[in-house]
Amino acid sequence: MSSHLLSVDSLSRDHVDHLLRVAARMEPIAQRRQVTRVLEGAVLGNLFFEASTRTRVSFNAAFCRLGGSVCDTTGFTFSSMAKGESLYDTSRVMSGYCDAIVMRHPEQGSVAEFAAATHVPVINGGDGPGEHPSQALLDLYTIDKEFTRLGKSLAGAHVLLTGDLRYGRTVHSLIKLLSLYAPMRLTLVAPPGLEMPSHLIDLVASRGHRVEQRDSLASDFSDLDVVYTTRIQKERFTAEMSEGFSLSRDFTVDRAFLDARCSDTTIVMHPLPRDSRPDANDLDVDLNGDPRLAIFRQTDNGIPVRMAIFATLLQVEELIEKDLRPVRWFVPGRVGVDDAPF
């Protein structure tokens, strides 16, 4: 693994497996049962030039749970980039202040350009329609945990990717990670014009996976192991695409779809945020409380995975167990009121 995490392209199967093993060791800390201070004194620079809630806060929380502290910048308006400062200059300046940097930027390739100017570890928190490597790692970690619970194997699994597959950077990174593993079946369902880029389909197929594209969810998916659906990224549409676009119910994942076309062990994932407005036709809120809905277990898994990324890049992963102590505050047994008992 290089000194930065910019793309899943930089990760081998061994790198990924190592990060997931380290993440598993972080679980007691992420679940607020134990405390560590291995990054005490370290400072994280969080540079988010595009809207974010989960990614920004979870990176903050992960760094703080390792004992570090965080400096936040959000949006262009309050940054020196609004004054014309280059990515190169911003990178060098922030590297003088911080021990690690997470960056999100609306332009594809911008985070790599930023990282090229520094030896301080840089993590890509999302670069436009490009990639989101930490999200893909936590997605894979979630699938692995859910499969272990259900007694399933990733080898031969049937995964449905649906929604905005053209601009959804999370699915771009995830499909690359999945392609590193034993051959599986990948079904892609997207509205017209929002299909998965062909170079990603070709990559996955070249690695021995079965890839099938369909134009709707009106099929039998009874053998489906994972449904991964994404929000339509309208903020990335051209004016021509935006005009008159609306997503029909044909692409909505809801309880009726799961009950009619999937099985009791199909898990449902979404990188969030989901658009919960009635006419959005995103992942439906009628699945709340259904144990097949894994989206909140998925977001919870972001903490141990991002802790693992920090610990690995800052080379403290072997110090974790030497620095643990029990928490001293009240922690509820279950965080959400609809959380599944397991």
C-alpha positions as CSV (number, residue, x, y, z in Angstrom):
1,M,0.0,0.0,0.0
2,S,1.4,3.4,-1.0
3,S,1.7,6.4,1.4
4,H,-1.7,7.7,0.1
5,L,-5.1,6.2,-0.5
6,L,-6.4,7.8,-3.7
7,S,-7.9,4.9,-5.6
8,V,-8.7,1.2,-5.1
9,D,-6.4,0.7,-8.1
10,S,-3.4,1.1,-5.6
11,L,-4.7,-1.8,-3.5
12,S,-3.9,-5.5,-4.1
13,R,-6.0,-8.3,-2.7
14,D,-3.4,-8.7,0.1
15,H,-3.6,-4.9,0.9
16,V,-7.4,-5.1,1.1
17,D,-7.4,-8.3,3.3
18,H,-4.9,-6.6,5.6
19,L,-7.0,-3.5,6.0
20,L,-10.1,-5.6,6.8
21,R,-8.2,-7.6,9.4
22,V,-7.0,-4.4,11.0
23,A,-10.6,-3.0,10.9
24,A,-11.8,-6.1,12.8
25,R,-9.3,-5.4,15.5
26,M,-10.7,-1.8,15.7
27,E,-14.2,-3.0,16.5
28,P,-14.1,-2.7,20.3
29,I,-12.9,0.9,19.9
30,A,-15.4,1.7,17.2
31,Q,-18.2,0.2,19.3
32,R,-17.2,2.3,22.3
33,R,-16.2,-0.5,24.5
34,Q,-12.5,0.4,24.7
35,V,-10.3,3.5,24.2
36,T,-6.9,4.0,22.6
37,R,-4.6,7.0,22.3
38,V,-2.1,5.8,19.8
39,L,-2.6,9.0,17.7
40,E,-2.5,11.4,20.6
41,G,-0.9,14.6,19.4
42,A,-1.6,13.9,15.7
43,V,-3.7,16.3,13.7
44,L,-6.0,15.4,10.8
45,G,-6.8,18.0,8.2
46,N,-10.3,17.4,6.8
47,L,-10.7,19.4,3.5
48,F,-14.2,19.0,2.1
49,F,-14.9,21.2,-0.9
50,E,-18.1,19.3,-1.6
51,A,-21.1,18.6,0.6
52,S,-20.7,15.7,3.1
53,T,-22.1,14.5,6.4
54,R,-21.2,10.8,6.9
55,T,-17.8,10.7,5.2
56,R,-16.5,13.9,6.9
57,V,-17.9,13.1,10.4
58,S,-16.9,9.5,10.3
59,F,-13.3,10.3,9.3
60,N,-13.3,12.8,12.2
61,A,-14.7,10.3,14.6
62,A,-12.3,7.6,13.5
63,F,-9.3,9.9,14.0
64,C,-10.5,11.1,17.3
65,R,-11.2,7.5,18.5
66,L,-7.5,6.8,17.9
67,G,-6.6,9.8,20.1
68,G,-6.0,12.4,17.5
69,S,-7.5,15.8,16.9
70,V,-9.2,17.3,13.7
71,C,-9.1,20.6,11.8
72,D,-12.0,21.0,9.4
73,T,-12.5,23.1,6.3
74,T,-15.8,22.8,4.4
75,G,-16.8,24.4,1.1
76,F,-14.8,26.7,-1.3
77,T,-16.3,29.9,0.0
78,F,-14.3,29.9,3.2
79,S,-11.1,28.5,1.7
80,S,-8.1,30.2,0.1
81,M,-9.1,28.4,-3.1
82,A,-11.8,31.1,-3.4
83,K,-8.8,33.5,-3.8
84,G,-7.3,31.5,-6.6
85,E,-4.9,29.4,-4.5
86,S,-3.7,26.2,-6.4
87,L,-4.1,22.7,-5.2
88,Y,-0.3,22.5,-5.0
89,D,0.0,25.5,-2.7
90,T,-2.9,24.3,-0.5
91,S,-1.4,20.9,-0.3
92,R,2.0,22.2,0.8
93,V,0.5,24.6,3.4
94,M,-1.8,22.0,4.9
95,S,1.0,19.5,5.1
96,G,2.9,21.8,7.3
97,Y,0.0,21.8,9.8
98,C,-1.3,18.2,9.7
99,D,-0.2,14.6,10.0
100,A,-2.8,13.2,7.6
101,I,-5.3,14.8,5.2
102,V,-8.7,13.7,3.9
103,M,-9.9,15.6,0.9
104,R,-13.2,15.7,-1.1
105,H,-13.4,17.7,-4.2
106,P,-15.9,17.9,-7.0
107,E,-13.4,17.5,-9.8
108,Q,-12.2,14.0,-10.8
109,G,-8.4,13.6,-10.4
110,S,-8.1,16.7,-8.1
111,V,-7.2,14.7,-4.9
112,A,-4.4,12.9,-6.8
113,E,-3.1,16.3,-8.0
114,F,-3.2,17.5,-4.4
115,A,-1.4,14.4,-3.1
116,A,1.4,14.7,-5.6
117,A,2.7,17.8,-3.7
118,T,3.1,16.1,-0.3
119,H,4.6,13.2,1.6
120,V,1.9,13.5,4.3
121,P,-0.7,10.7,3.8
122,V,-3.7,11.9,1.8
123,I,-7.0,10.0,1.6
124,N,-9.5,10.5,-1.2
125,G,-12.8,11.3,0.4
126,G,-14.4,11.5,-3.1
127,D,-13.3,13.2,-6.3
128,G,-16.4,14.1,-8.4
129,P,-17.6,11.1,-10.4
130,G,-14.2,9.4,-9.9
131,E,-13.7,7.2,-6.8
132,H,-14.4,6.8,-3.1
133,P,-12.0,4.2,-1.9
134,S,-12.8,4.3,1.8
135,Q,-16.5,3.8,1.1
136,A,-15.7,0.8,-1.1
137,L,-13.6,-0.7,1.7
138,L,-16.3,-0.2,4.3
139,D,-18.9,-1.7,1.8
140,L,-16.7,-4.8,1.3
141,Y,-16.2,-5.0,5.1
142,T,-20.0,-4.9,5.5
143,I,-20.6,-7.6,2.9
144,D,-18.0,-9.8,4.5
145,K,-19.6,-9.3,8.0
146,E,-23.1,-9.9,6.7
147,F,-22.0,-13.0,4.8
148,T,-20.2,-14.4,7.9
149,R,-23.4,-13.9,9.9
150,L,-25.5,-15.6,7.2
151,G,-23.0,-18.4,6.5
152,K,-22.4,-17.3,2.9
153,S,-19.3,-16.9,0.8
154,L,-18.2,-14.1,-1.5
155,A,-17.2,-16.7,-4.1
156,G,-20.1,-17.1,-6.5
157,A,-22.2,-14.4,-4.8
158,H,-24.8,-12.6,-6.8
159,V,-24.6,-8.8,-6.3
160,L,-27.0,-6.3,-7.8
161,L,-25.7,-2.7,-8.4
162,T,-28.6,-0.3,-9.2
163,G,-29.3,3.4,-9.4
164,D,-26.9,5.9,-10.8
165,L,-24.0,3.7,-12.0
166,R,-22.5,6.4,-14.3
167,Y,-21.8,9.1,-11.7
168,G,-22.0,7.1,-8.5
169,R,-18.3,7.0,-7.5
170,T,-19.0,4.5,-4.7
171,V,-20.1,1.8,-7.2
172,H,-17.0,2.5,-9.3
173,S,-14.7,1.8,-6.4
174,L,-16.7,-1.1,-5.1
175,I,-16.9,-3.0,-8.4
176,K,-13.1,-2.8,-8.7
177,L,-12.7,-4.2,-5.2
178,L,-15.1,-7.0,-5.8
179,S,-13.2,-7.9,-9.0
180,L,-10.2,-8.8,-6.8
181,Y,-12.0,-11.8,-5.3
182,A,-13.3,-15.1,-6.6
183,P,-15.6,-15.0,-9.6
184,M,-19.1,-13.8,-8.8
185,R,-22.2,-12.7,-10.7
186,L,-22.8,-8.9,-11.0
187,T,-26.1,-7.6,-12.3
188,L,-26.2,-3.9,-13.3
189,V,-29.6,-2.1,-13.5
190,A,-29.5,1.7,-14.3
191,P,-31.9,4.2,-15.8
192,P,-31.2,5.1,-19.4
193,G,-28.0,7.3,-19.7
194,L,-26.8,6.3,-16.2
195,E,-25.2,3.0,-17.0
196,M,-21.9,1.8,-15.6
197,P,-18.9,3.0,-17.6
198,S,-17.9,0.4,-20.2
199,H,-14.2,0.3,-19.1
200,L,-15.3,-0.8,-15.6
201,I,-17.5,-3.6,-17.1
202,D,-14.6,-4.7,-19.3
203,L,-12.2,-4.7,-16.3
204,V,-14.5,-6.9,-14.2
205,A,-15.3,-9.3,-17.0
206,S,-11.6,-9.6,-17.8
207,R,-11.1,-10.9,-14.3
208,G,-13.5,-13.8,-14.8
209,H,-16.7,-12.3,-13.3
210,R,-20.1,-12.7,-15.0
211,V,-21.6,-9.3,-15.7
212,E,-25.1,-8.8,-16.9
213,Q,-26.9,-5.5,-17.6
214,R,-30.7,-5.1,-17.4
215,D,-33.0,-2.2,-17.9
216,S,-35.3,-2.6,-14.9
217,L,-35.8,-4.4,-11.6
218,A,-38.8,-6.3,-13.0
219,S,-37.0,-9.7,-12.9
220,D,-36.7,-12.7,-10.6
221,F,-33.8,-12.0,-8.2
222,S,-34.5,-14.8,-5.7
223,D,-30.8,-15.9,-5.8
224,L,-29.7,-12.3,-5.0
225,D,-27.2,-12.0,-2.1
226,V,-26.7,-8.2,-2.1
227,V,-28.7,-5.2,-3.4
228,Y,-26.5,-2.1,-3.6
229,T,-28.5,0.9,-4.7
230,T,-27.4,4.5,-5.1
231,R,-28.9,7.9,-5.2
232,I,-29.3,9.7,-8.6
233,Q,-26.4,12.2,-8.7
234,K,-28.4,15.1,-10.3
235,E,-25.7,17.6,-9.2
236,R,-23.4,16.0,-11.8
237,F,-26.0,16.1,-14.6
238,T,-25.5,18.4,-17.6
239,A,-28.3,20.9,-18.2
240,E,-29.6,18.7,-21.1
241,M,-29.7,15.6,-18.8
242,S,-31.5,17.5,-16.0
243,E,-34.3,18.7,-18.2
244,G,-37.3,16.6,-17.6
245,F,-35.4,13.8,-15.8
246,S,-37.4,11.9,-13.2
247,L,-36.8,8.4,-11.8
248,S,-39.7,6.0,-12.1
249,R,-40.7,3.4,-9.5
250,D,-39.2,0.8,-11.8
251,F,-35.9,1.5,-10.2
252,T,-37.0,1.8,-6.6
253,V,-35.8,-0.8,-4.0
254,D,-38.6,-1.2,-1.5
255,R,-40.3,-3.8,0.7
256,A,-42.5,-5.0,-2.2
257,F,-39.5,-5.5,-4.4
258,L,-37.6,-7.5,-1.7
259,D,-40.6,-9.6,-0.7
260,A,-41.6,-10.4,-4.3
261,R,-38.3,-10.8,-6.1
262,C,-35.6,-11.4,-3.4
263,S,-35.0,-13.8,-0.5
264,D,-35.1,-13.6,3.3
265,T,-31.3,-13.4,3.3
266,T,-30.8,-10.7,0.7
267,I,-29.1,-7.7,2.3
268,V,-29.7,-4.1,1.1
269,M,-27.0,-1.5,1.1
270,H,-26.8,2.2,0.1
271,P,-23.9,4.6,0.5
272,L,-26.3,7.3,1.7
273,P,-27.6,9.9,1.8
274,R,-30.8,8.3,0.4
275,D,-33.4,10.8,-0.9
276,S,-36.4,10.1,1.4
277,R,-38.8,12.4,-0.4
278,P,-41.9,10.5,-1.7
279,D,-41.3,11.4,-5.4
280,A,-37.5,10.6,-5.3
281,N,-38.0,6.9,-5.9
282,D,-34.7,6.2,-4.1
283,L,-34.3,3.4,-1.5
284,D,-37.7,3.4,0.2
285,V,-38.2,4.2,3.9
286,D,-40.7,1.4,4.2
287,L,-37.7,-0.9,4.7
288,N,-36.9,0.7,8.0
289,G,-36.8,-1.9,10.7
290,D,-36.4,-4.8,8.2
291,P,-33.3,-6.8,9.2
292,R,-32.4,-7.1,5.5
293,L,-31.7,-3.4,5.5
294,A,-28.0,-3.1,6.3
295,I,-27.5,0.7,5.6
296,F,-27.0,1.7,9.2
297,R,-24.7,-1.3,10.0
298,Q,-22.9,-0.2,6.8
299,T,-22.4,3.4,8.2
300,D,-21.3,2.1,11.6
301,N,-18.7,0.0,9.8
302,G,-17.2,3.1,8.4
303,I,-15.5,3.9,11.8
304,P,-13.4,0.7,12.2
305,V,-12.5,0.7,8.5
306,R,-11.4,4.4,8.5
307,M,-9.6,3.8,11.8
308,A,-7.7,0.9,10.0
309,I,-6.8,3.2,7.1
310,F,-5.4,5.8,9.5
311,A,-3.5,3.2,11.6
312,T,-2.0,1.6,8.5
313,L,-1.0,4.9,6.8
314,L,0.5,6.3,10.0
315,Q,2.1,2.9,10.9
316,V,0.6,2.4,14.3
317,E,-1.6,-0.7,13.7
318,E,0.8,-2.9,15.8
319,L,0.4,-0.6,18.8
320,I,-3.4,-0.7,19.1
321,E,-3.7,-3.7,21.6
322,K,-0.9,-2.3,23.8
323,D,-2.8,0.9,24.4
324,L,-6.4,-0.1,25.2
325,R,-8.5,0.6,28.3
326,P,-12.2,0.4,29.0
327,V,-14.5,3.3,28.3
328,R,-15.8,5.2,31.3
329,W,-19.1,6.6,29.9
330,F,-22.5,5.1,29.3
331,V,-22.9,3.4,25.9
332,P,-26.4,2.1,24.8
333,G,-26.6,-1.6,23.9
334,R,-28.1,-0.6,20.5
335,V,-27.7,2.8,18.9
336,G,-30.9,3.0,16.7
337,V,-34.4,2.2,17.8
338,D,-34.9,-0.1,14.7
339,D,-31.6,-1.8,14.9
340,A,-31.8,-5.6,14.3
341,P,-31.0,-7.6,17.5
342,F,-27.9,-9.1,16.0
